[in-house]
Amino acid sequence: MRHRVVGIDLGTTYSAVAAWDHDEDQAEILLNREEGGQPTTPSVVAFDPAPGTVSVGWAAKRSLAVLPQHAVTEIKRELGEWFSERSLERYGAKDRFTTDDPVQVRFAGDWRRPQEISALILTRMKEVAEAELAEEIRDAVITVPAYFLEIQRKATEQAARLAGLWPRRLVEEPTAAAICYGVDRYEEERRAYLVYDLGGGTFDVSVIQFEEGEFRVIATSGDHHLGGSDFDDAIVEWAIKELADQHGLQVADDERIKPQLKYHAEQAKFRLSAAQRTTLVLPELRPDAPPVLTLTRERFEDLIDVDVQRSLRKVEDAIRQAAAKGVGRDQLDAVLLVGGSTKIPKVKRTLVEYFGRGEDFIKLDLDPAAVVARGAAILARTFGPSDGPFDPRRQPQGSGGEGEPLPIEPITAHSLGTGLEDGTCHRLIHRGMAIPVSHTDRNCTNAVATDTVVLGIYQGEGHYYRENTLIGRLVLDGLEWGKHYFHLTYSLDESGLLSVRAEDANSGRSWDATIDHPTLVEGPEAMLTLYERIQQLYRAGRQPPEGPRWSR
């Protein structure tokens, strides 16, 4: 029997879902049977305008070759983000939006937030789990990059609710991987591991201690715009130049061709993990005489060296943080490789050279593409399935899970604070603090007389608040005219989600912040309406899945 609260690794390029098997006493990946039992599902969505249907996963990925303009890839990178010049160009949004707007992508005839596209991916993962378990799934533990900002975590939580899932907890991907390693390799002595997590679109590095099943995050760093997708982009840029030099084909400015080139680049990257050279055959460019390009592993490694070196700078950052907490570089017991991109030979070889402690120090014992989802499923078994029916506006209610809650002590990846009138950022929660955490500042006051105070809430390490990310505002209204003194409390829960509360020291009146960031869906009724639209979009034109059904 398998547990009905699942673990989902929502990846930039591929996603996976896992569940705890009570009979086998282990977490197992739930296979995508519609594609012959694949352990992962591409994080790609596509819309076919002729029948008006949405596809997610392998079918959507195949459509990149024929309908690239109707497909969306790597949307995880855009969660909680504002448009940049690059993303405006990529999504064809220059005529409608500017860099002052939150990212939206054109899909199925409408402009949609990244969490709406992510919800379609999560709905597919939910469907995969339901097909395997033959039961309705309403609950999941979902993984996020350790270096995600609070807004990105909140957007992930919203994506889960739009998919019909209560996110029982968000857990950092390196921590989920360490949980899987820790359960599979139970050790009584205290161990310290550096988790090097290089996925398709994000990179995380964490130093984690565990002993007898207890997990403590010591340090974390990362870059949520670094991963295997950047390696694919490097091959694409190489291919564009080679096509011009060798075949006289000018495709640098053709946005329709780039997704097709990227599909071939990814396949070439996979092959070069085992072979010394490979070819890219490109019939989309010239069907009667397809151009052929030859790429060697040596040239590929040259192309990605700058990105691999970027990852080492984040490793060094995490090591410095850990050393400040008493866990030095020489006290690490091993490096655990996580994420599909760590299968690239250059990655392990670079880490062996960097640490200088032999190949055995760099561990690739478990499947790096499955370890995060399995770790999430181990954590998910401690939650009981919720009672239905599902409603995105309410909190889950149900019985307890199996076994004792896992003793996990995560930390904050970024500081949180309030913008002051002198332009500085007053931090209440500092980077590296263990969470959950709550901190109160009892010395807040407005500088000039007023009847309304607006507090900006920021995340980041900059001295001035404009150097950080604005994640919300707290409006204190209805005050008597004058100066006021406040008690301001910042709290982070175990999922890294923020709540802010202010109390007027004179009257005792209190206010709770609503993190109404422009990238987020505002209010429970708006969530319900959008949930219904997303589910209708996903189901349109789809055949009901085969197999046992359940009562909803």
N, C-alpha and C positions, 0 to 999 in steps of 0.2 A: 504494500500500500504506500502511495506517495502523498506527501503533504500538499494541502491545497493553498498554501501561501508560497508563491514561487519567488525565485531570484532572477532578476533580469539585468543583464549587462547591455545597456543601451549605448551602442558604440557609434562612432562617427561613420565608419564604413561597413561594419558588420555588427549584428546584435545576436545575443544568445539568451536562452531561458533554461533554468534548471530547477529541479525540485528535490527535496529530501526523500529518499527511499527508506521507509521505516524497516522493511524486511532486510535490506542489504546494509543498513546502518551507514549510508553514505549519500552524498549529493550526486545526482546524475544529470547530465545534459538531456533535455527533451528535444528529440529530433523533429525536423521539419519533414514530415512524411510526404507532403505534396511534391517535394523535390527529391524523392528517393532517399530520404533519411539524412539530410544535411544537418550538421550540428550547429551551423550558424546561418543567419539570414541577412542578406545585404540590407543596409540601412538606406534603401533607395525607394522612392515612390514615383509612380508615373501615372499619367492620365492619357487615355486613348479617346480623343474627341469624337471618333466615329460612333462607337457604341455608348460613349459617355461613362466608361468604367475606370476605376482606380485599381492599380496593381501595386503590390508592395513586396519587396524581396527579390527573388531570383528573376521572376518575370519582368519586374520593373528594370532590373539591371540589364537584361537582354534588350530591352526597348531602347537603351542608350544608343545602340547602333542605328536605329531607324527613326526614333522620335526624341532626340536629345533635348529639343526645346520644350518638351512636355514632361521632363523628368527632373526631380530634385535630388541632389546628393549632398552628403556631408553637412546636413542641416544642423547637427549638434553644435558645430562651431559658431552658429549664429544665435543660439539661445541667449536672451538677455542683452543682445548687442545692438549698437547703433550702426547705421549705414556708414561705410567708408567709401572712398572713391572706387576702390577695387570691387566691393560688393554691389555698388550701384551699377557698375559695368556688367558684372557677372549676371545679375538678375534682371537686366534690362529695365532698370527703375529710374534712370536719370530724368525722364520726362515727367515723373510723378513725385519723386521724393528727393531729399537732399541729405547731407550728412548730419542734419539736425533731427532726423527722423529715425525711429527704431526700425530694424530690419523687417521687411515683409517680402514674400516671394509670390510671384504669380503662379497659381496652380488651379487647374480645373475651373477656369473662368473667374477667379477672384484673387485678391491680394490677401495672403494669409501669414499669420505669425509663425515663427519657427516652432513654437510648441504645438501648433495645430498639425504641422507636418510630422513632428515627432510623435504626436498622438496616433497618427495612422500607422507608424512603425510599431508602436507599443500595442496597438490593437491587433496587429498581425502576430506579435509575440504572444499575446493573450490567447489568440485563436490556436496557435501551435500548442500551447500548454493545455488548452481545453480538449483538443483532439487527442492528446496523449493520455490525459488523466480522465477523460470522459465525464468531467464535472465542470460546472461553471467556476471560473476563477475571478475573484473580485479583489484580491489582495496581492501585493508584491513588495519585496525589498528591491530597490532600484539603485544601481551604482552610478556615481558621478565622479568626474576627475577631482582629485584632491585639491587642485588649484582653482576650482570653480569659485566664482564670486557668489555672494548670497543671492543676487538676482538670478543668476544662472541656475542655482539650485531651486529657487522658487519657480522658475519657468519649467524646470524638469518635473516638479511636483504637479504643476498645472497640466503638463502633457499627460501625466499618468491619469489624472482625473478625467481628462477629455477622452482617454482611451477606455474608460470604464474600470479603472483600477484605483483602489485606495493605496497610496504609497505609505506603507507602514513604517518605512524608514528609508532615508537616503544614506548610503554608505560609500565612502571613498573607495575608488577602484584598487589602489594599492593595499588598503586595509582588507578588502574582500579577498584579494589574492593571498595575503598573509594568513587570513583565517583558514583558507583552504589548505595552505601548506602546513599550518599549525595543527589542524585536525588530522591530516594525513600523516604527519610526522610528529606525533605527540612526544614532547621532550620535557623532562622534569627540570633540567638545568636552564637557567636564564640564557636566552640567545638574543642577539641583536642582528637584524638583517636589513640590508638596503634593498628596497623593492624598486626595480627599474622597470617602469611600465610604459612601453612605447607602443601605442595602438595605431589605428588608422589615421586619427586626426588630432589626438592629444597626447601629451607626454607628462607623466607624473613621476616623481621620485620621493620616496618616504623612507625614513629610518624607523623601524618598528621593533620593539622588544616584546618577546612573549615567553612565558614560563607557566607550565601546568595549565594551559588553556587561557591564560590572561594576556590580553593584548594592550600594549601601550604605544601610541604613536609619539615618537621623540621629535621628529622634524619632517618637514615636507616642503617641496618646491615643485616647479613645473612650468609648462607652457601649453595652454590649450589651443595653440595654433602651430603645433609641431607633431608630425606623425608620418605614417607610411604614405598618406596622401601627398605630402610634400615631396617624397621620393618619386611618386608617380609624376608629379608636376615637373620635376627635374628631367625625367625621361621625355616628357612631352616637349619641353623647350629644346632638348637635344634633337628630338625627332623633327621638329619644325625647321631647325637649321639644316639638318641632313637632307630633308626633303627639298629644300631650296638649292643646296649645293649639288646633290647627286641627281635629282630628278627635275629640277626647274619648277617645282611646285611652290607657290607662295600662299601659305595658309595661316600665317601669323595673325591676321586680322579677322579670320573666319570663326566666329564664336560657335557655329554649328559643328565645326570639325573637331574642336578641342575636346568635347566630351567623348567622341569616338576615339581620338588618339589616347585619351586617358584610360579608356577601357583596355586598349591594347598594351599600354604602358604597365598597367597593373599586372596583366597576365605575364608580361615579360619579366617583371620583378619577381613574381612567384617562381618562374622557371630558373632564374639565375641564382636562387638559393640552393639549387642542386646541380646546375650546369655551369660551365665556364663561358658559354656564349649562347645567344638565342637570336631569333629573327622576329621582326615585326612585319607581318604581311597586312597591307592596308587596302582591301578591295573597295572600301567606301570612297576612296579618293579617285580611283581609276579602275572601274570594274573589269574592263577588257584587258588591262595589263597592270595588275596591282603593284604598287611600289613595294619593295622589300628593303628593310633596313636591318643591319646586323649590329647587335650590341653585346659587348663582352662584359663579363663580371668586373674586370679591372676598370673599364670605363664607367660602368654603373657606380662602382664604389667611389670613383673620383667625383661623380656628379652629386653624390649624397654626403660627401665628407663634411661639408660646411654645416649641414643639419645635425649630423652625428656629433660634431664638436659643440654645437649649441646645447645638446643634451648634457654633455659633460660639464658645462658651466652650471647647469641646474643641479647636477650631482654634487659639485663642489659646494654650492650654496647649502644644500641639505646637510652635507658633512660638517660644515661650519656651525650650523644651528645645533646639530647633535653634540658636537664637541663642547659647546657652551653649556650643555646640560649633562656633561660628564660621560658621554659615549663617544670616545675618540675613534678616528679612522681605523686604528689598529685593533679596536675592540669589536669590529664587525666580524661576524662568523661566516657570512656568505652574502652574495648578491643574488637575489631571486629575479629571474627574467619573466616578465609578464607582457602580454600583448602580442598580436600576430607579427608585428614588425621586428620583434626580437629574434625571429627565425632567420633573419638575414645574417649570413656569416660575419660580415664586417662589424656588426653590432657587438657580438660576443668577443671578437678578436680585439676590438678597440677597448672594451672594458678590461680584458685580461691585461693589456698593455698599461692601461691607466692605473689599475690597482697593483700590478706586479706581483700577484700572489698565486699564479698558476690557474689553469683552466678549471680545476675542481672548485675553485672559489666562486665561479660564476655558474649558478645552478639553472638548468633548464629541464628539471626532472618531470614536471607536470606540463600538460598541454597549455601553452601560454594563451591560446585563444579561448580556452574553456575555464581557466582557473578563476577568473573574476565572477562569472555567473555561478559557478559552483560555490564559491565563498559566500555570495549573496544568498544562495539557497540554504546554506548552513545557518546563516543568521535568520533567515525567514522561518525556519522551523520553530523558532521561539515565539512566533506570533500565531494565534489561533485564527482560523478563517472567520470572516465577518458575516453577519446576518444580512440577507438581502431584503428588498431589492436595492441595487446600487443607485446612489444619488450623489452626484458630485458636490452637492452643497453641504453634506453632513459628514461627520466624523464616523469612522468604522466602529461597529459594536459587535462583540462576539466573545467566544470562550478563549481561554488561554492556549498557548502553544505547547510544544513538547520540550521538556527539559528546562534547565535553568537558563535565564538570559545570559548571553555571552558577555563576560566582563571586558568591554572594549573602551579604551580611553583615547578618543581622537583629539586632535588639536585644531585650533583655528589657523587657516592658511593665510589670512589677511586680517589686518587690524580694522576696527570699527570705531567711529567717533562722530562728533558733532562739529559742524562748521561754525566758527566764531566770527564776530564782526571785524576783528583785525585781520581776517583772511586765513588764519591758521586752523588746523584740525585738532580738536581736543579728543584724544582717544580714551575710550572707556574699556574697550576689550582689545588686547594686544595680540599680535601674531604670535603663535606658539602656545597660547593658553589652552589648557585642557578643557574640553566641553563635555557635557553641558556646563555653561557658566553664566553667572549673572553679576553685574557690577552696577553700583549706584553712585552717582555724583550728587552730593547734597549742597553744592555751592554754585548752582546755576542761577543767573539773573539776566534780565534784559537791560541793555545799556541805557536806553532812553525810555521815557514814559510812553506807554502804548496800551491798547486794549486787545491786541492780537500779536502773538509771538509765533514765528515760523522757524522751525529748527530743521536744517538740512542734515541728513544722515549719510555718512560717507564711508567707503571701504577702500583701504589702501595704505601705503606706507609713506606717502608724501607729507612734508611738513605743512604745506598749505593745502586747504581743502580742495582747491581747483586742480591740484595734482592727483586727486583721487577720484573714485567713481561715485557719483551721486546715486544712491539706491532708493531714496524716498524722503518724504518730508513729514514732520509732525506739526500740525497746526493747533495751537492753543488759543482758542477763541472764547468770546463771551467774558473777557476779563474786565474788571474795573480799571479805569484809566489810571496808570501809574507804573511804578516799578514792582516787580514780583520776584520771588525766590522760589526755585523749583528743585525738587528731587527728581533726577533723571536716571532711569534704569534701563540698561541694555541687557538683553538675555538671548543666548543662543541655545537652542535645544540640541538633542543628540544627532539630528540630521543636519545641523549647521544652519538652521533657519532662524531668522532674527525676529524678536518682538521688542518694541520700545514703549516705555510707559513714563509719563511725566505726572508729577503731583505738585499742586500749588501748596507750598509750605504754610501759607497763611490761611487759606480757606479749606484745604484738604481735598479740593476737587481734583480729579485725575483724568487723564487723557491717554488713550492707546493709539499708537501710530498705525495708520494704514499704509502699507508699503505699496502705494499706487503708482509704481513705476510705469512709464509709458510703454514698456515692452510687455507688460503683464495684462491679463484679463482682469477687469475690475468688477468685483462684487459677485456674490453667489448666484444671482439670477442670470447674470451674463454668462457665468460658467455653465449653467444648466442649458441655456439656449445654444451655446456653442458646442457643448457635448452632443446634443441632439443632432446638430448639423453635421458634425464630424462623423458620427456613427451612420447617419443617412448617406453621407458621401462615400464612406467605406463600403457600405452594403449595396449601393446602387449597381445593379446589373450582375451581382455576384451570386453564384449558386451556393445554397447552404452546404456547409462541410459535411462529408460523409461520416458515418459512424454513429455511436450512441449519442443520444441527446439527453438533456436534463430539463427539469422544471425550472423556469425562471420566475 
